[in-house]
Amino acid sequence: MINRERLFAEFCELTRIDSPTKNERQIADILKYRLESLSMIVTEDQAGLAFGGNCGNVFAYLKGDLPHAPVLLLSAHMDTVAPCLGIEPILQEGRITSAGSTILGADDKAGIAPILEAIRTIQEQNISHGDIQVIFNVAEEGGLNGSKNLDKSQLKADLGFVLDAVGRPGIIILEAPGQDRINVTIKGKASHAGATPEDGISAIVVAAKAIASMPTGRIDEETTSNIGTIQGGRATNIVADRVEITCESRSRNLEKLERQTAGMCETFKRCADEMGAVVEIEVIRLYNPFTIRQESEIALLAAQAAQAANLTAAFEPTGGGSDANYYNRYAVPCVVLGIGMQKSHTTDEFIEEEDLYRSAKLVVEIIKAVAKSI
């Protein structure tokens, strides 16, 4: 059914295209050309203008021969995390890796390539289908900025599948967390560290006391927090008068998310007050959590398609966000599919070659299952 050689070649080609977040122009143009060659109506929004990107989200629409079938959304993101320049994929004993100094980019080009191959397959084999909308998003990494700023007037789908989860094909993500970004600035008082240290208020010490007294990492089965970056201080002989900290909190439960964020903010405020420092805190809600019921139509369709593709369907939650967080917010029920990528966001990232083919087969079966759900 799937042209394995063509799919493998296309995946490797896509990984070689530099596409860091906010710089997806090159891959977007290539994908637009390929989508147009599949007789799809292709457009691009202006999402990138909202966050300094050089590209918008790519939309493609394919009319089907079953006008009463639900309009199906298939989506993946185009951007990759650093280090992602000059990727060279290598196949060894059935596993695709990078040459070692970069990520592989299976996150999320192992989502893009199977979508393209599935569209080609249904066309070549004259498989009946309803209307299909493909959206390749920009700037998913670092806050879902592409889907957050998506032109919703172009969103035509009734339900959707986002190919962007760690784990083997057959995994179906029904729950994902929301995320808050917490930007903290602590202002102390500078003084000479050797002559008059008692006259200073160390912003670094305030930050250290706050971080040491708050729970981080795994909070519970639904909730996590992390201290991401710390910047401050000018020299060893100056009591540091300013520190900037970026943090995050996540939870699949909205109340827990708000409680975790509030607790972190309160800890920074308390420690600053105790030492006479000033703290400024900015909380940015990057996205809200979502939950899809296991008995919902889209979950059942995903499981049915997995079975038809000879995969073991497994409903799971995740600790990471994806563009599905926003599609669900836009009233298009979406689940996220495991696509086989492993150790993403590291130079050890890999995907088993067979999982690439399994994903494409799964997408074909999803198209068929949605068409039969009239």
ChimeraX attribute file (.defattr): number of C-alpha atoms within 10 A of each C-alpha:
attribute: neighborCount
match mode: 1-to-1
recipient: residues
	/A:1	11
	/A:2	17
	/A:3	13
	/A:4	15
	/A:5	9
	/A:6	11
	/A:7	21
	/A:8	19
	/A:9	11
	/A:10	19
	/A:11	21
	/A:12	22
	/A:13	15
	/A:14	22
	/A:15	27
	/A:16	19
	/A:17	18
	/A:18	20
	/A:19	24
	/A:20	20
	/A:21	23
	/A:22	23
	/A:23	20
	/A:24	25
	/A:25	19
	/A:26	13
	/A:27	19
	/A:28	22
	/A:29	14
	/A:30	12
	/A:31	21
	/A:32	20
	/A:33	13
	/A:34	14
	/A:35	22
	/A:36	15
	/A:37	11
	/A:38	16
	/A:39	13
	/A:40	20
	/A:41	15
	/A:42	19
	/A:43	15
	/A:44	20
	/A:45	18
	/A:46	16
	/A:47	24
	/A:48	21
	/A:49	13
	/A:50	13
	/A:51	12
	/A:52	10
	/A:53	19
	/A:54	16
	/A:55	25
	/A:56	27
	/A:57	24
	/A:58	25
	/A:59	22
	/A:60	23
	/A:61	24
	/A:62	20
	/A:63	15
	/A:64	16
	/A:65	12
	/A:66	15
	/A:67	13
	/A:68	12
	/A:69	18
	/A:70	20
	/A:71	24
	/A:72	25
	/A:73	25
	/A:74	24
	/A:75	25
	/A:76	28
	/A:77	30
	/A:78	33
	/A:79	28
	/A:80	29
	/A:81	22
	/A:82	15
	/A:83	16
	/A:84	24
	/A:85	17
	/A:86	16
	/A:87	23
	/A:88	20
	/A:89	23
	/A:90	16
	/A:91	15
	/A:92	10
	/A:93	8
	/A:94	12
	/A:95	13
	/A:96	22
	/A:97	24
	/A:98	23
	/A:99	16
	/A:100	15
	/A:101	15
	/A:102	22
	/A:103	29
	/A:104	36
	/A:105	37
	/A:106	32
	/A:107	31
	/A:108	26
	/A:109	26
	/A:110	31
	/A:111	30
	/A:112	27
	/A:113	27
	/A:114	28
	/A:115	24
	/A:116	20
	/A:117	25
	/A:118	24
	/A:119	21
	/A:120	18
	/A:121	18
	/A:122	18
	/A:123	14
	/A:124	10
	/A:125	9
	/A:126	9
	/A:127	15
	/A:128	14
	/A:129	25
	/A:130	22
	/A:131	21
	/A:132	24
	/A:133	25
	/A:134	27
	/A:135	26
	/A:136	27
	/A:137	27
	/A:138	34
	/A:139	31
	/A:140	24
	/A:141	22
	/A:142	10
	/A:143	18
	/A:144	22
	/A:145	24
	/A:146	31
	/A:147	26
	/A:148	22
	/A:149	20
	/A:150	25
	/A:151	16
	/A:152	12
	/A:153	7
	/A:154	15
	/A:155	16
	/A:156	15
	/A:157	20
	/A:158	16
	/A:159	21
	/A:160	26
	/A:161	25
	/A:162	28
	/A:163	31
	/A:164	29
	/A:165	26
	/A:166	23
	/A:167	17
	/A:168	23
	/A:169	28
	/A:170	26
	/A:171	24
	/A:172	28
	/A:173	26
	/A:174	21
	/A:175	25
	/A:176	27
	/A:177	26
	/A:178	25
	/A:179	28
	/A:180	23
	/A:181	21
	/A:182	22
	/A:183	18
	/A:184	21
	/A:185	21
	/A:186	24
	/A:187	22
	/A:188	24
	/A:189	17
	/A:190	21
	/A:191	19
	/A:192	15
	/A:193	17
	/A:194	11
	/A:195	10
	/A:196	12
	/A:197	15
	/A:198	12
	/A:199	13
	/A:200	17
	/A:201	22
	/A:202	29
	/A:203	29
	/A:204	22
	/A:205	17
	/A:206	27
	/A:207	23
	/A:208	13
	/A:209	15
	/A:210	19
	/A:211	17
	/A:212	11
	/A:213	12
	/A:214	15
	/A:215	14
	/A:216	18
	/A:217	11
	/A:218	12
	/A:219	15
	/A:220	9
	/A:221	10
	/A:222	19
	/A:223	22
	/A:224	22
	/A:225	23
	/A:226	17
	/A:227	14
	/A:228	12
	/A:229	10
	/A:230	14
	/A:231	12
	/A:232	15
	/A:233	17
	/A:234	12
	/A:235	9
	/A:236	10
	/A:237	14
	/A:238	19
	/A:239	26
	/A:240	25
	/A:241	20
	/A:242	23
	/A:243	21
	/A:244	20
	/A:245	17
	/A:246	17
	/A:247	19
	/A:248	22
	/A:249	27
	/A:250	31
	/A:251	29
	/A:252	25
	/A:253	19
	/A:254	18
	/A:255	9
	/A:256	18
	/A:257	24
	/A:258	17
	/A:259	14
	/A:260	24
	/A:261	21
	/A:262	14
	/A:263	14
	/A:264	21
	/A:265	21
	/A:266	15
	/A:267	18
	/A:268	25
	/A:269	20
	/A:270	15
	/A:271	21
	/A:272	25
	/A:273	13
	/A:274	9
	/A:275	14
	/A:276	16
	/A:277	20
	/A:278	18
	/A:279	23
	/A:280	14
	/A:281	17
	/A:282	13
	/A:283	15
	/A:284	12
	/A:285	15
	/A:286	18
	/A:287	22
	/A:288	21
	/A:289	22
	/A:290	23
	/A:291	18
	/A:292	17
	/A:293	11
	/A:294	16
	/A:295	9
	/A:296	10
	/A:297	15
	/A:298	21
	/A:299	20
	/A:300	15
	/A:301	20
	/A:302	27
	/A:303	23
	/A:304	18
	/A:305	24
	/A:306	26
	/A:307	15
	/A:308	17
	/A:309	21
	/A:310	12
	/A:311	19
	/A:312	14
	/A:313	19
	/A:314	15
	/A:315	17
	/A:316	15
	/A:317	17
	/A:318	18
	/A:319	16
	/A:320	18
	/A:321	28
	/A:322	25
	/A:323	29
	/A:324	28
	/A:325	28
	/A:326	24
	/A:327	25
	/A:328	19
	/A:329	15
	/A:330	13
	/A:331	11
	/A:332	19
	/A:333	24
	/A:334	28
	/A:335	30
	/A:336	29
	/A:337	27
	/A:338	22
	/A:339	33
	/A:340	28
	/A:341	27
	/A:342	18
	/A:343	16
	/A:344	20
	/A:345	19
	/A:346	17
	/A:347	19
	/A:348	16
	/A:349	20
	/A:350	24
	/A:351	26
	/A:352	19
	/A:353	18
	/A:354	15
	/A:355	21
	/A:356	25
	/A:357	23
	/A:358	22
	/A:359	29
	/A:360	30
	/A:361	25
	/A:362	27
	/A:363	26
	/A:364	26
	/A:365	22
	/A:366	26
	/A:367	25
	/A:368	19
	/A:369	20
	/A:370	23
	/A:371	23
	/A:372	15
	/A:373	11
	/A:374	11
